[in-house]
Amino acid sequence: MIGYLHKMKGGGELPPRPKKTHVLLSWLGGSIAIGIVALITELCDQPLLMAPLGASAVLAFGVPDSPLAQPRNIIGGHLLTSLVGLLFLHFMGGGWLSIALAVATAIAMMQLTRTVHPPAGANPIIVIITAADWEFLWVPVLISTAILVGCAVIFNNISPARRYPSYWF
């Protein structure tokens, strides 16, 4: 028991603070990408904004070299976990057990398909508690993640200090 508790104390050091230019570029890229999605939402009267997209922007602009921030992970992770949520909603209905199993299944499926994207883990919860329909896969998931990734590809390559993506598939 003591060994188990000992592991919880941590022991590592904080990572270094990013350079101010990296922070500024992350801020600017995130604001542009989310701003574009929000503007399109207003202009087209389509519900493209979803809370996990903000967390995806953190990865795409804050740590664009991370495997979790790659287009495959952002788009694939969001689509896969939304599909899992829809399947659980359809076959098990709502409720705590459906939500718990859907999130757990989404985690496993992202690992198996190499599309792990932590913000996408919220999608089954959103799908089930809002009783989303199958259109949710396209609007907002596919369209909003494609816009975010498109902005990340364009913006992150403007600076010579950045290169995005590291890989597509």
N, C-alpha and C positions, 0 to 999 in steps of 0.2 A: 504494500500500500504506500509506503514512504517513497519507493522508487517511482511509483505512478505519480504521486504528488510532486516529486522533485522535477519531473519533466515539464510541469506546468510553470515553473519559475522563469522560463526563457533562458537567456544567457547570451544571446547574440547582440550585436550592436545595430543601431539604427542605420539604414542605408544612407549614403551621402545625399545631401540636398541637391536637387538638380540645378543646373545653371539658370540664371535669370532669363536668358534668351529662350531656353527650353520651356520655362514656365509661361513666358509671354506667348510663344508660339502655340502651346497647348491651350491656353486661354482663348486665343484668337481663333484657332481651328475649331474648338468646341463650340464657341459662340456662333461662328458662321454656319457650321453643320446643323446644329439644333435650330438656329434661326431660319435656315432654309426649309427644314421640315415643318417648323411652326408656321411659316409664311404660306407654304403650299397647303397646309391644313386649313388655314383661313381662306385662301383664295379658292380652293376647290371644294370646300366644305366636306372634307374627308377626314376621318379620325386617324391621322397618321402618327400622332404623338403617343408614346407609351413610356411609362416611367423607366423601364429598363434601358431605353435608348440613351438616357443621360449617362448611365453607368457605362454603356458601350462607348460613348464619346470619351469618357475618362481614359479608357484603354486605348482607343484609336489615336487619340491626340496626346495623352499623357505618357504612355509607354508603348509607342507604335512598334517597337522591336519585339515586344512580348508575343509568344505564340498565341496567347489568349486574345490578342488584338488583330489578328490577321483576318482578311476578308472571309476565308473559309470558315473561321470560327464565329465571326460576327453573324454573317448571313446564315450559314449552316446551323449554328447553335440555336439561333432564334427560331428558324423554321422547324427544326427537329423538336425542340421543346414545346413549341406551340402545337405541333401535331400530336405529341404525346398527351398534352393537356386536353386536346379535343377528343382524342380516343378515350381517355379516362372519363371525361365528362359524358360522352356518348354511351359508354358501356357500364360505367359505375355510378353516374350521376354526380351530384355535388357532395359536400360533406368532408369532414376531416380526413377520413381514411382515403378517399379518392385523391385529395390534395397531397397527402403524405406519400402515397404510392406513385402518383404522377411525378412529383419532384424527384423522388428517388430513382424512378425509371428514366427520367430525363437526364439525371447525372450519369447514370450507367450508359445510356445511349450516346451521350456526348463523348464519354471516354472511349467507347467502342468505335465510334466513327471519327475520332480525332478532331472533334469540333468543340472542345471544351471552351465555353464562354460564360463565365460566372453570371453576368447580368441576365442571361437567357434562362437561368434557373428560376427566375420569377415568373416566367411566362405560363407554366401550368397553373400557378396560383391565380393569375389574372384571368386566364381562360375559364377556369372552373368557377371562381366567385362571380364573374360577370356573365356566366352562361353564354360565352361567345359562340358564334356560329362559324361554319367552315370558311367563310370569307375572311376571317381574322388572319388566316395564313397569308393572304395577299395584301389586305388592307387592315391593319397597318404593317404587319411584319415584313413581308418581302419588299414592299415599296420603301418603307422608312429605313430599313437596313441597307438597301441598295443606295439610297441617297446618302446615308452616312458614310458608307464605304467609298462611294464616288468622291465625296468631299475630302475624305481622308487621303485618298490616292492623289488627288490634285494638290491639296494643301500641303501635305507632308513632303512632297517632292519639290516644292518651291525653294525650301532652304537646302543649301548644299550639305548641311549637317544632318539631314534626315533622308531616309530612304524607306519608302513604304509602297507595297507590302514586301515582306521578306519572302513570301510565297503565296500562290493563289490556291493550288490544289495539292 
